[in-house]
Amino acid sequence: MRKVTVGLVLSLVAVMAFSFAAVDAGAADMIKIGFNIPLTGDNPDVGASTKNAAEMYLKKTPKIEVGGKSYDLKFIFDDNEYKAESAVKVATKLITEEGILGMIGPQSSSQAVPAGDVANNFATPMISPWSTNPDTTLNRPYVFRGCFLDPFQGPVAANFATDELGAKKAAVIYDIAADYPKGLAEFFKAAFEKIHGPGSVVAFESFTTGDKDFSAQMTNIVASGADVLFAPQYYSEVPLIVRAAKEMGWTKPILGSDSWGSGDLMGLCGDDCKGYYFSTHYAAAGAQGATKTFIDEYTAAYGKTPDDVAALTWDSLGLMIQAIKNTGGLSGDIKADRSKVKDALASIKDYPGITGAMTFSPDGDPKKCAVVVKINDAGKFAFFKSVCPK
């Protein structure tokens, strides 16, 4: 009986050893990319757009070749609940437990800024497709972004309000508790007052994340005599702000930012948002070439036009994969390979993204143009003009 037991144990050990070897061999031929995204919480459409674009990418490109060796791509999606603390936990888990080579996201600056700190501390390359706040990449060599920055977007909006809308006085409403709207509101204010003089932003009204009643702020804005209202808020908040403004008698232009282009803005806002403008990363209407191909394939797969989050995710994934290929080969030492990918990302020049060509600055920020779109009578985001850095 003892001999049988010993033989059985030895056989089981041999099988387990073979199984673990097979798992390790499989892992050695696999590249893991983590996605730190909001699948629940206040802006789940942002996470859905990210996941849609990523799954479409993976279906088209399930394998890549690096240094003459073929690797399976594996994407790991984790929910940050649209919370800063959750984004930090997700980043830590993806890096330390899942063993990802690189991370895409978070998207929103409120999560990307703290998660970027984690990625940099763990020396893991991260690309935030949509975070425009400068702090996301500042002094973080492992953190990159796929979009323009708010110090550029703020003046774009201020100049547009002046040149196209004829505004001499402006009002601003923003979430003081969120990095993205707070930072962009301040950049807009500085740029507008540089053009029109101190005090030309006649109302600078704030609220806190989760607020639903904007009547007090709108009372002040309407009374201020402003010619335009700048509202750098997310798609879920814009309809509430627009309706509150109209209920208080506001009839002048409302100008938005790139956060308007995500999610189901028109499904939530409808006719109330038609005729307004916002700065963003690309315009789906009238797109050509690779951008049109992406839009057509995404629309066929998901039954809706891809928003800027989806398009920027596609580009950010492309950048990450291109950098991995540019390493010339992976060693299997995850720390060393992450460093090689970081260096390769920093060296990318003129990447042909569907949201525009990209070359990274030493700070991990691409030099890119912005697009201003108008929400037309059909509720579509129609190209109005392009504004490029000087």
Phi and psi in degrees as a GROMACS rama.xvg file:
@    title "Ramachandran Plot"
@    xaxis  label "Phi"
@    yaxis  label "Psi"
@TYPE xy
-63.8133  -41.0026  ARG-2
-63.1725  -40.9643  LYS-3
-63.1086  -43.4303  VAL-4
-63.4402  -45.7821  THR-5
-62.0026  -43.3705  VAL-6
-62.6765  -40.0042  GLY-7
-64.6181  -43.6921  LEU-8
-60.9505  -45.2738  VAL-9
-62.5956  -38.2564  LEU-10
-64.7326  -42.6389  SER-11
-64.2044  -40.7254  LEU-12
-61.0003  -42.2679  VAL-13
-63.17  -42.8874  ALA-14
-63.2177  -44.5855  VAL-15
-63.6965  -40.7475  MET-16
-62.6279  -42.6125  ALA-17
-63.1208  -41.4601  PHE-18
-62.5252  -46.3822  SER-19
-64.0761  -37.8415  PHE-20
-63.1302  -40.6144  ALA-21
-64.5044  -41.1396  ALA-22
-62.5624  -46.172  VAL-23
-62.0985  -39.8927  ASP-24
-64.0564  -41.3118  ALA-25
-63.4737  -41.6067  GLY-26
-64.3883  -33.6388  ALA-27
-67.5532  -22.6929  ALA-28
-102.46  19.7024  ASP-29
-127.214  139.133  MET-30
-112.375  122.036  ILE-31
-100.63  129.06  LYS-32
-116.575  127.937  ILE-33
-97.0757  147.569  GLY-34
-122.738  115.681  PHE-35
-101.684  93.4724  ASN-36
-138.86  156.279  ILE-37
-87.5953  95.8523  PRO-38
-86.6877  -17.2305  LEU-39
-132.912  -177.005  THR-40
95.056  -157.642  GLY-41
-73.0684  -26.479  ASP-42
-131.808  62.5695  ASN-43
-66.7608  -23.0133  PRO-44
-62.6741  -29.2967  ASP-45
-64.5037  -44.53  VAL-46
-66.6646  -39.2819  GLY-47
-63.8793  -42.6451  ALA-48
-64.1554  -40.0852  SER-49
-61.9869  -49.559  THR-50
-64.3889  -40.5399  LYS-51
-58.8541  -50.1153  ASN-52
-62.723  -41.1903  ALA-53
-65.6072  -43.6329  ALA-54
-66.9724  -34.5697  GLU-55
-65.8548  -39.8972  MET-56
-62.9163  -45.4162  TYR-57
-65.5785  -36.1407  LEU-58
-64.5903  -37.8527  LYS-59
-78.4403  -31.163  LYS-60
-133.465  76.2608  THR-61
-76.6037  -19.3667  PRO-62
-134.072  152.332  LYS-63
-135.777  157.612  ILE-64
-108.051  128.743  GLU-65
-129.519  118.091  VAL-66
59.1511  34.6349  GLY-67
82.9437  2.93641  GLY-68
-116.752  139.663  LYS-69
-90.2794  134.96  SER-70
-126.992  138.971  TYR-71
-77.5166  140.061  ASP-72
-92.3732  135.597  LEU-73
-127.823  125.254  LYS-74
-104.808  130.905  PHE-75
-114.825  116.422  ILE-76
-100.523  128.041  PHE-77
-133.15  140.009  ASP-78
-87.0251  118.624  ASP-79
-93.753  3.42288  ASN-80
59.9991  13.5641  GLU-81
59.7749  38.0474  TYR-82
-129.028  140.176  LYS-83
-61.1106  -45.4107  ALA-84
-66.0372  -34.753  GLU-85
-71.1209  -36.1045  SER-86
-62.6018  -36.4705  ALA-87
-66.5291  -44.1621  VAL-88
-63.9712  -42.3314  LYS-89
-64.2885  -44.2816  VAL-90
-59.1711  -44.8901  ALA-91
-62.6542  -43.9292  THR-92
-64.2957  -46.7526  LYS-93
-60.8261  -38.9604  LEU-94
-78.437  -47.8027  ILE-95
-89.4051  -28.2576  THR-96
-103.302  -42.3687  GLU-97
-85.1142  -20.5173  GLU-98
69.1624  39.38  GLY-99
-68.5981  151.983  ILE-100
-83.7642  -34.3133  LEU-101
-154.063  164.402  GLY-102
-126.1  136.909  MET-103
-106.349  127.798  ILE-104
92.7126  176.832  GLY-105
-63.5249  168.224  PRO-106
-89.5591  -54.8749  GLN-107
-77.6968  144.433  SER-108
-60.4456  -34.0048  SER-109
-60.5352  -28.6582  SER-110
-99.0068  -33.3753  GLN-111
-67.5113  -35.8674  ALA-112
-62.8912  -53.3825  VAL-113
-69.669  -35.8269  PRO-114
-67.1602  -33.1486  ALA-115
-63.0629  -32.8586  GLY-116
-64.4864  -41.1972  ASP-117
-64.6461  -48.5537  VAL-118
-58.9129  -42.859  ALA-119
-68.0952  -41.6065  ASN-120
-63.6967  -32.8108  ASN-121
-92.6148  8.41094  PHE-122
52.1069  50.2235  ALA-123
-122.249  124.431  THR-124
-62.7543  134.276  PRO-125
-134.06  138.638  MET-126
-123.376  121.56  ILE-127
-93.8747  114.252  SER-128
-64.4982  -30.7076  PRO-129
-126.552  -6.28312  TRP-130
-78.5424  117.613  SER-131
-99.9454  -1.47559  THR-132
-74.7402  130.283  ASN-133
-56.91  -31.1643  PRO-134
-66.0038  -17.9578  ASP-135
-59.0537  -42.794  THR-136
-106.803  -9.48996  THR-137
-58.5665  121.075  LEU-138
57.7542  31.1206  ASN-139
-128.175  89.8929  ARG-140
-63.0824  -18.7365  PRO-141
-91.9581  -1.27459  TYR-142
-113.797  131.536  VAL-143
-128.743  173.622  PHE-144
-142.099  161.194  ARG-145
-108.825  13.7458  GLY-146
-135.234  170.187  CYS-147
-72.4929  173.408  PHE-148
-106.218  159.934  LEU-149
-65.2011  -32.0613  ASP-150
-61.5006  -20.7787  PRO-151
-90.0392  -43.8789  PHE-152
-66.7666  -36.4963  GLN-153
-58.0749  -52.0434  GLY-154
-63.8503  -32.9156  PRO-155
-58.4157  -46.5032  VAL-156
-67.1063  -41.1333  ALA-157
-65.0985  -42.2789  ALA-158
-68.303  -37.8188  ASN-159
-64.9984  -43.3201  PHE-160
-59.6047  -36.7113  ALA-161
-76.199  -52.9531  THR-162
-78.2763  -39.53  ASP-163
-97.8389  -31.1705  GLU-164
-103.972  -7.01589  LEU-165
68.7418  23.8494  GLY-166
-78.2229  136.894  ALA-167
-114.689  -19.5101  LYS-168
-131.522  138.576  LYS-169
-129.482  151.805  ALA-170
-118.978  152.422  ALA-171
-134.265  139.342  VAL-172
-128.621  132.884  ILE-173
-154.665  158.33  TYR-174
-84.4021  111.751  ASP-175
-73.0259  -15.4986  ILE-176
-95.0341  0.562512  ALA-177
-119.231  134.067  ALA-178
-59.0566  -45.1486  ASP-179
-63.7781  -59.7344  TYR-180
-64.0049  -36.7555  PRO-181
-63.1178  -47.6843  LYS-182
-64.1692  -44.2691  GLY-183
-67.682  -37.6545  LEU-184
-59.3152  -41.5595  ALA-185
-69.077  -38.9436  GLU-186
-66.4309  -39.6532  PHE-187
-63.1075  -46.2847  PHE-188
-59.3887  -46.0924  LYS-189
-62.1524  -42.7609  ALA-190
-68.991  -41.4411  ALA-191
-66.9238  -41.8715  PHE-192
-73.9046  -21.3985  GLU-193
-68.5078  -32.9989  LYS-194
-79.4492  -46.1599  ILE-195
-108.601  -4.65808  HIS-196
99.3733  157.455  GLY-197
-56.4002  138.035  PRO-198
87.7076  -2.10548  GLY-199
-74.564  -18.407  SER-200
-87.0283  98.4094  VAL-201
-85.862  -10.105  VAL-202
-148.183  127.775  ALA-203
-130.937  82.3721  PHE-204
-98.0506  136.83  GLU-205
-120.203  162.86  SER-206
-145.98  -177.982  PHE-207
-118.718  143.989  THR-208
-44.6178  128.945  THR-209
98.7537  -13.2468  GLY-210
-63.7279  144.066  ASP-211
-119.501  -17.6082  LYS-212
-106.552  115.008  ASP-213
-114.715  20.3116  PHE-214
-64.852  -39.4334  SER-215
-65.2528  -44.2956  ALA-216
-63.6262  -41.1151  GLN-217
-70.2604  -31.0094  MET-218
-60.5065  -44.5383  THR-219
-68.4268  -38.5048  ASN-220
-67.1182  -46.1798  ILE-221
-62.5175  -38.8694  VAL-222
-74.1251  -15.5889  ALA-223
-74.2451  -20.0607  SER-224
80.7393  16.7507  GLY-225
-64.6459  149.436  ALA-226
-92.1817  -18.7999  ASP-227
-150.21  149.538  VAL-228
-114.942  123.529  LEU-229
-100.047  123.521  PHE-230
-128.631  88.1553  ALA-231
-83.7398  63.8308  PRO-232
-118.593  171.323  GLN-233
-81.5806  160.365  TYR-234
-53.9079  -31.1011  TYR-235
-76.2377  -21.2068  SER-236
-98.6112  -27.8229  GLU-237
-55.9091  -46.9972  VAL-238
-57.9936  -38.3663  PRO-239
-65.5431  -40.6495  LEU-240
-67.8142  -44.9569  ILE-241
-62.6229  -44.247  VAL-242
-68.0216  -37.4911  ARG-243
-63.9212  -40.042  ALA-244
-62.1316  -46.3708  ALA-245
-67.2521  -36.2856  LYS-246
-64.1173  -28.4884  GLU-247
-88.7702  4.03095  MET-248
95.3558  11.7026  GLY-249
-72.0695  125.282  TRP-250
-123.765  3.42764  THR-251
-93.1326  174.789  LYS-252
-63.1398  147.624  PRO-253
-119.135  128.581  ILE-254
-113.041  134.057  LEU-255
-115.566  -175.519  GLY-256
-125.03  -174.032  SER-257
-62.0747  -21.7607  ASP-258
-67.7399  -15.9872  SER-259
-68.5164  -27.1055  TRP-260
-81.946  -2.07494  GLY-261
-98.0925  159.157  SER-262
67.1525  -166.755  GLY-263
-96.4822  63.5357  ASP-264
-57.3575  -49.24  LEU-265
-72.7389  -28.7477  MET-266
-65.1017  -31.0786  GLY-267
-89.6597  -33.8366  LEU-268
-99.2906  -35.7979  CYS-269
60.4795  -139.02  GLY-270
-61.7739  -25.2961  ASP-271
-60.4751  -27.6115  ASP-272
-97.8778  -6.36607  CYS-273
-65.7042  139.933  LYS-274
92.9082  -9.44293  GLY-275
-89.8217  162.806  TYR-276
-117.956  154.264  TYR-277
-152.478  151.285  PHE-278
-84.1138  142.394  SER-279
-156.634  -166.589  THR-280
-101.99  -26.1517  HIS-281
-162.686  160.239  TYR-282
-116.053  121.868  ALA-283
-71.187  -38.8407  ALA-284
-66.3709  124.349  ALA-285
82.635  8.85437  GLY-286
-65.3666  154.101  ALA-287
-133.393  171.712  GLN-288
59.6539  -138.348  GLY-289
-62.4455  -31.8685  ALA-290
-64.8489  -44.0829  THR-291
-65.1556  -39.7806  LYS-292
-59.9834  -45.2966  THR-293
-59.2439  -47.9418  PHE-294
-60.7958  -45.5611  ILE-295
-63.0435  -43.0731  ASP-296
-69.3387  -39.6191  GLU-297
-65.6813  -44.8383  TYR-298
-62.4074  -40.6625  THR-299
-65.4396  -35.9654  ALA-300
-76.9805  -37.9515  ALA-301
-119.98  -2.43075  TYR-302
73.8503  19.1916  GLY-303
-155.753  157.861  LYS-304
-71.307  133.332  THR-305
-66.5566  136.01  PRO-306
-83.474  -178.352  ASP-307
-67.0387  -28.5039  ASP-308
-62.3161  -44.8992  VAL-309
-62.8214  -45.3605  ALA-310
-64.8525  -42.7506  ALA-311
-69.7963  -32.8653  LEU-312
-64.345  -43.3895  THR-313
-57.6221  -46.541  TRP-314
-66.6619  -41.0361  ASP-315
-65.9235  -39.3762  SER-316
-62.6268  -43.5835  LEU-317
-59.9674  -39.9715  GLY-318
-64.8413  -44.1307  LEU-319
-62.7431  -45.6947  MET-320
-66.2121  -40.0307  ILE-321
-62.4624  -40.9391  GLN-322
-64.0016  -41.7825  ALA-323
-60.8509  -44.0809  ILE-324
-62.9486  -38.1141  LYS-325
-70.6373  -11.1321  ASN-326
-65.7418  -24.1775  THR-327
85.5586  -8.2141  GLY-328
154.768  146.98  GLY-329
-108.506  143.572  LEU-330
-91.2145  -20.9525  SER-331
95.1888  -13.4826  GLY-332
-84.6565  105.768  ASP-333
-59.1774  -38.2362  ILE-334
-66.6138  -44.9473  LYS-335
-66.4271  -39.2784  ALA-336
-69.3003  -37.5072  ASP-337
-61.1405  -39.8797  ARG-338
-64.6917  -39.711  SER-339
-65.6241  -39.3645  LYS-340
-66.255  -41.8516  VAL-341
-57.5742  -47.116  LYS-342
-64.0027  -38.3797  ASP-343
-68.372  -37.927  ALA-344
-61.327  -45.5772  LEU-345
-62.9173  -21.1064  ALA-346
-96.1415  -1.86006  SER-347
-66.6506  134.619  ILE-348
-127.047  134.448  LYS-349
51.2429  45.0297  ASP-350
-65.235  128.324  TYR-351
-82.5586  73.2259  PRO-352
-75.3183  157.799  GLY-353
-73.9788  -14.6779  ILE-354
-101.443  10.99  THR-355
125.006  157.757  GLY-356
-68.563  146.263  ALA-357
-135.37  132.172  MET-358
-130.233  126.942  THR-359
-78.1393  140.019  PHE-360
-78.9872  170.689  SER-361
-59.054  -19.6864  PRO-362
-89.1866  1.13011  ASP-363
85.2977  16.767  GLY-364
-110.126  133.321  ASP-365
-82.1078  146.364  PRO-366
-87.4266  111.575  LYS-367
-139.042  158.101  LYS-368
-85.8267  157.843  CYS-369
-106.835  155.6  ALA-370
-118.451  137.326  VAL-371
-105.195  125.343  VAL-372
-114.446  155.818  VAL-373
-113.929  135.085  LYS-374
-80.2115  106.837  ILE-375
-81.2587  -177.279  ASN-376
-65.4139  -20.4693  ASP-377
-88.7196  -0.292525  ALA-378
80.4521  15.5523  GLY-379
-95.5934  153.874  LYS-380
-90.1234  95.1426  PHE-381
-93.8564  135.571  ALA-382
-57.321  133.691  PHE-383
-116.132  -49.7116  PHE-384
-162.18  160.096  LYS-385
-111.788  140.175  SER-386
-127.929  121.567  VAL-387
-113.729  152.065  CYS-388
-61.1242  146.394  PRO-389
